[in-house]
Amino acid sequence: MPYIVKGDPSSWKDDVYSRTNYDYKYPNDLDLKPGSDFHTKLRNKIWERARESRNEISKRFSSWREIDKTLTTYIPLKDKEEETKSKDSTRPVSIVFPYSYSMLEALLTYLSMAFFQDPMFQYEGVEDDDTEGAMLMELLIRLHCIKNKVPLAVHTVLRDSLGYGVGIGIPEWTMKYGKKPVKSSVITQSELGESSQDSVSMVDSLLFEGNALSNIDPYMWLPDPSVSSVDIQKGEFVGWVERGNYMDLLSEENQPNSSLFNVKYLKSKKDKRSTLALDQSDRQLKHGGSADVNRTMSNTLTPIDRIRMYIKVIPKDWGLSASETPEKWYFELASDDVIIACDQAEHNHGMFPIGVASPEYDGYSITPIGRMEVLYGLQHTLDFLFNSHVSNVKKAINDMLIVDPYLVNIEDLKDPQPGKLIRLRRPAWGRGVDKVVQQLQVNDITRANIADSAYITQWMDRISGADQSMQGSLRQGGPERLTGAEFQGTRGSAISRLQRIAMIIGMQFMQDIGTMFAVHTQQYMSQDTYVKVVGRYADQLQATFGNKSRVKVTPFDMAINYDLITRDGSIPGGNFSSSWIELFKTIGTNQELAQQFDVTRIFMYIAQQLGAKNVEDFRRNINRMQAVSMPDEQVMNEVQKGNMIPTGVQ
């Protein structure tokens, strides 16, 4: 299917807005009233970039839709199959053999285990004064990830990156308002003495603030097509189309410190959708859903499409300010027509607040091929082999008869019910029934298709890197039984291939998101937050704060320099060898080795690799241990035995 080059929207009618005035106060004293010359020029510049990006990225839509059908096991039925299904819903028809889906599950399982470790993001202080603040930042962002369900958005990014070649996420700073209970006591003085009355009242308050992550549908992404998928930050612009509704936009505009305006001008527009958002995916083609609403008009729903875009501009050239230095500005264009946001992007990290994961990147393409696309040809062949065999079996089990209609009653022969009575016509009476009807011999030429299907799936395993062991099954064939050494070697090789994917995604996506989370915390945190003291810094923080299970984090504590620790893509136990247990036994029984190596840390590493997630909970609290006084001679004897070491010796 050729991609469609979209022109200017037919809904542009600037003269309509001249008859309406809602008296908005615009930022920087700009004339952003719809219909004004400045508004029209600025709208055209935003639209031109969105249209050029859409024209380029839409070239990939036909391939992506095929992947949608594969992963949703959807295949359009032929007319004959529709007729068969309508008569008997239990009869088999053409299907998508869900092997690509199985491999996608295996790949996602590994990547989820690699990135969903607690905490998701680790930080270290750069200088001595930053150490404690980095510990608190790690615990604070850990709380943000739990409260705002960041792993769910990361999972969507991982799935999109495997299916479409790109997975896009947007880090945001969210503030949730609501009613909070507040305790109060009223003390009264009387002749009888002093009395108090306790009460609880509900007051409007900021309930929670913190980092969150949302997703961009690859079909709705508007990147700068002149850069590669890993160089988004080097592009001139980046944007996306987001679907909302009129009531939500109006509510957002009326919130304190809102940056939106001109929303009321959208009320009179009949169709508030964007022409860039009409080409939807085929993810919901099988079962229906929101895609049906996106494609058609509705009398009850009022969807509004917002083109949200960050653009590097010289403000003086665009008439935004007198500055001649390139700056990043943020714009929103609703319904392809009305600018509802225009402000300088003042993120302290200086980046486009967006992260992209593309594990199959080539360093040049803006939309590289996805791993599921690589397997599509084999998946298509697998579907053909399976469906052709089922079709041939259906033909074989149906009676294929050669009949003389002069001798037999055809209507009786057509009756599909068991125990039927077939009557011969008068000319055949008394002549026997052996030559009236004859079964046509049918050869199953597709008998070998099932064996060929197994051969195809083996190649799909090799190409994808998600072999049978990664999918939770073991090798069944072979001249000999599966040995432990063979299993360990094969699984180790598969894990190494998947670890490469995880390392790439870690550097592309998780590193940028972790950096933005930290900067957003430093820039936007406005209230104190209590965090639970857990994890690798528990001992140090408890020693500092006096064995408290929860400590208070203030915005002042976040004024630090830090380093983000990027995970290496491994999973707990992924490359673990039983040899570690033998080494631990050797070190534990050898006094010289025990003095040179930290036995406790080795034990904790082994326990973590074997799946223990809370090893720290079982450690002794050294701060509660009492010092024991011993004679010097006894101390020297214990040192010689290796039971004690001088302080400061590592």
Secondary structure as the mmCIF struct_conf table of DSSP 4:
data_model
#
loop_
_struct_conf.conf_type_id
_struct_conf.id
_struct_conf.beg_label_comp_id
_struct_conf.beg_label_asym_id
_struct_conf.beg_label_seq_id
_struct_conf.end_label_comp_id
_struct_conf.end_label_asym_id
_struct_conf.end_label_seq_id
HELX_LH_PP_P HELX_LH_PP_P1 PRO A 2 LYS A 6
BEND BEND1 ASP A 8 ASP A 8
TURN_TY1_P TURN_TY1_P1 SER A 10 SER A 11
HELX_RH_3T_P HELX_RH_3T_P1 ASP A 14 ARG A 19
HELX_RH_3T_P HELX_RH_3T_P2 PRO A 27 ASP A 29
TURN_TY1_P TURN_TY1_P2 PRO A 34 GLY A 35
BEND BEND2 SER A 36 SER A 36
HELX_RH_AL_P HELX_RH_AL_P1 ASP A 37 ILE A 57
HELX_RH_3T_P HELX_RH_3T_P3 SER A 58 ARG A 60
HELX_RH_AL_P HELX_RH_AL_P2 PHE A 61 LEU A 71
TURN_TY1_P TURN_TY1_P3 THR A 72 THR A 73
HELX_LH_PP_P HELX_LH_PP_P2 PRO A 76 LYS A 78
HELX_RH_AL_P HELX_RH_AL_P3 ASP A 79 LYS A 87
TURN_TY1_P TURN_TY1_P4 SER A 89 THR A 90
BEND BEND3 ARG A 91 ARG A 91
TURN_TY1_P TURN_TY1_P5 PRO A 98 PRO A 98
HELX_RH_AL_P HELX_RH_AL_P4 TYR A 99 PHE A 115
BEND BEND4 GLN A 117 PHE A 121
STRN STRN1 GLN A 122 GLY A 125
BEND BEND5 VAL A 126 GLU A 127
HELX_RH_3T_P HELX_RH_3T_P4 ASP A 128 ASP A 130
HELX_RH_AL_P HELX_RH_AL_P5 THR A 131 LYS A 147
TURN_TY1_P TURN_TY1_P6 ASN A 148 LYS A 149
HELX_RH_AL_P HELX_RH_AL_P6 VAL A 150 GLY A 163
TURN_TY1_P TURN_TY1_P7 TYR A 164 TYR A 164
BEND BEND6 GLY A 165 GLY A 165
STRN STRN2 GLY A 167 SER A 190
TURN_TY1_P TURN_TY1_P8 GLU A 191 LEU A 192
STRN STRN3 GLY A 193 ILE A 216
HELX_RH_3T_P HELX_RH_3T_P5 PRO A 218 MET A 220
STRN STRN4 TRP A 221 PRO A 223
TURN_TY1_P TURN_TY1_P9 PRO A 225 SER A 226
BEND BEND7 VAL A 227 VAL A 227
TURN_TY1_P TURN_TY1_P10 SER A 229 VAL A 230
HELX_RH_3T_P HELX_RH_3T_P6 ILE A 232 LYS A 234
BEND BEND8 GLY A 235 GLU A 236
STRN STRN5 PHE A 237 ASN A 245
HELX_RH_AL_P HELX_RH_AL_P7 TYR A 246 GLU A 253
TURN_TY1_P TURN_TY1_P11 ASN A 254 ASN A 254
BEND BEND9 GLN A 255 GLN A 255
TURN_TY1_P TURN_TY1_P12 PRO A 256 ASN A 257
HELX_RH_3T_P HELX_RH_3T_P7 VAL A 263 LEU A 266
TURN_TY1_P TURN_TY1_P13 LYS A 267 SER A 268
BEND BEND10 LYS A 270 LYS A 270
HELX_RH_3T_P HELX_RH_3T_P8 THR A 275 ALA A 277
BEND BEND11 ASP A 279 ASP A 279
BEND BEND12 ASP A 282 ASP A 282
TURN_TY1_P TURN_TY1_P14 ARG A 283 HIS A 287
HELX_RH_AL_P HELX_RH_AL_P8 SER A 290 ARG A 295
BEND BEND13 THR A 296 THR A 296
BEND BEND14 ASN A 299 THR A 300
STRN STRN6 PRO A 303 VAL A 313
HELX_RH_AL_P HELX_RH_AL_P9 PRO A 315 TRP A 318
TURN_TY1_P TURN_TY1_P15 GLY A 319 GLY A 319
BEND BEND15 LEU A 320 LEU A 320
BEND BEND16 ALA A 322 ALA A 322
BEND BEND17 THR A 325 THR A 325
STRN STRN7 GLU A 327 ALA A 334
TURN_TY1_P TURN_TY1_P16 SER A 335 ASP A 337
STRN STRN8 VAL A 338 GLN A 344
TURN_TY1_P TURN_TY1_P17 ASN A 348 HIS A 349
BEND BEND18 MET A 351 MET A 351
BEND BEND19 PRO A 353 PRO A 353
STRN STRN9 GLY A 355 ALA A 357
TURN_TY1_P TURN_TY1_P18 PRO A 359 GLU A 360
BEND BEND20 GLY A 363 TYR A 364
BEND BEND21 ILE A 366 THR A 367
HELX_LH_PP_P HELX_LH_PP_P3 PRO A 368 GLY A 370
HELX_RH_AL_P HELX_RH_AL_P10 ARG A 371 VAL A 374
TURN_TY1_P TURN_TY1_P19 LEU A 375 LEU A 375
HELX_RH_AL_P HELX_RH_AL_P11 TYR A 376 ILE A 397
BEND BEND22 ASN A 398 ASN A 398
STRN STRN10 LEU A 401 VAL A 403
TURN_TY1_P TURN_TY1_P20 PRO A 405 LEU A 407
STRN STRN11 VAL A 408 VAL A 408
HELX_RH_AL_P HELX_RH_AL_P12 ILE A 410 LYS A 414
BEND BEND23 GLN A 417 GLN A 417
TURN_TY1_P TURN_TY1_P21 PRO A 418 GLY A 419
HELX_LH_PP_P HELX_LH_PP_P4 ARG A 423 ARG A 423
STRN STRN12 LEU A 424 LEU A 424
HELX_LH_PP_P HELX_LH_PP_P5 ARG A 425 ARG A 425
HELX_RH_3T_P HELX_RH_3T_P9 ARG A 426 ALA A 428
TURN_TY1_P TURN_TY1_P22 TRP A 429 GLY A 430
BEND BEND24 ARG A 431 ARG A 431
BEND BEND25 VAL A 433 VAL A 433
TURN_TY1_P TURN_TY1_P23 ASP A 434 VAL A 436
STRN STRN13 VAL A 437 GLN A 439
HELX_LH_PP_P HELX_LH_PP_P6 LEU A 440 GLN A 441
TURN_TY1_P TURN_TY1_P24 ILE A 445 ALA A 448
HELX_RH_AL_P HELX_RH_AL_P13 ASN A 449 SER A 464
BEND BEND26 GLY A 465 GLY A 465
TURN_TY1_P TURN_TY1_P25 GLN A 468 GLY A 472
BEND BEND27 GLY A 478 GLU A 480
HELX_LH_PP_P HELX_LH_PP_P7 ARG A 481 THR A 483
HELX_RH_AL_P HELX_RH_AL_P14 GLY A 484 ILE A 505
HELX_RH_PI_P HELX_RH_PI_P1 GLY A 506 MET A 510
HELX_RH_AL_P HELX_RH_AL_P15 GLN A 511 TYR A 524
BEND BEND28 GLN A 527 GLN A 527
STRN STRN14 THR A 529 LYS A 532
HELX_RH_3T_P HELX_RH_3T_P10 GLY A 535 TYR A 537
HELX_RH_AL_P HELX_RH_AL_P16 ALA A 538 PHE A 545
TURN_TY1_P TURN_TY1_P26 GLY A 546 GLY A 546
BEND BEND29 ASN A 547 ASN A 547
BEND BEND30 SER A 549 SER A 549
STRN STRN15 ARG A 550 VAL A 553
HELX_RH_3T_P HELX_RH_3T_P11 PRO A 555 MET A 558
STRN STRN16 TYR A 562 ILE A 565
BEND BEND31 GLY A 569 GLY A 569
TURN_TY1_P TURN_TY1_P27 PRO A 572 ASN A 575
TURN_TY1_P TURN_TY1_P28 SER A 578 SER A 578
HELX_RH_AL_P HELX_RH_AL_P17 SER A 579 THR A 589
HELX_RH_AL_P HELX_RH_AL_P18 GLN A 591 GLN A 596
BEND BEND32 PHE A 597 PHE A 597
HELX_RH_AL_P HELX_RH_AL_P19 VAL A 599 GLN A 609
TURN_TY1_P TURN_TY1_P29 LEU A 610 GLY A 611
BEND BEND33 LYS A 613 LYS A 613
HELX_RH_3T_P HELX_RH_3T_P12 VAL A 615 PHE A 618
BEND BEND34 ARG A 619 ARG A 619
HELX_RH_3T_P HELX_RH_3T_P13 ILE A 622 ARG A 624
HELX_LH_PP_P HELX_LH_PP_P8 MET A 625 ALA A 627
HELX_RH_AL_P HELX_RH_AL_P20 ASP A 632 LYS A 641
TURN_TY1_P TURN_TY1_P30 GLY A 642 GLY A 642
BEND BEND35 ASN A 643 ASN A 643
TURN_TY1_P TURN_TY1_P31 THR A 647 GLY A 648
#
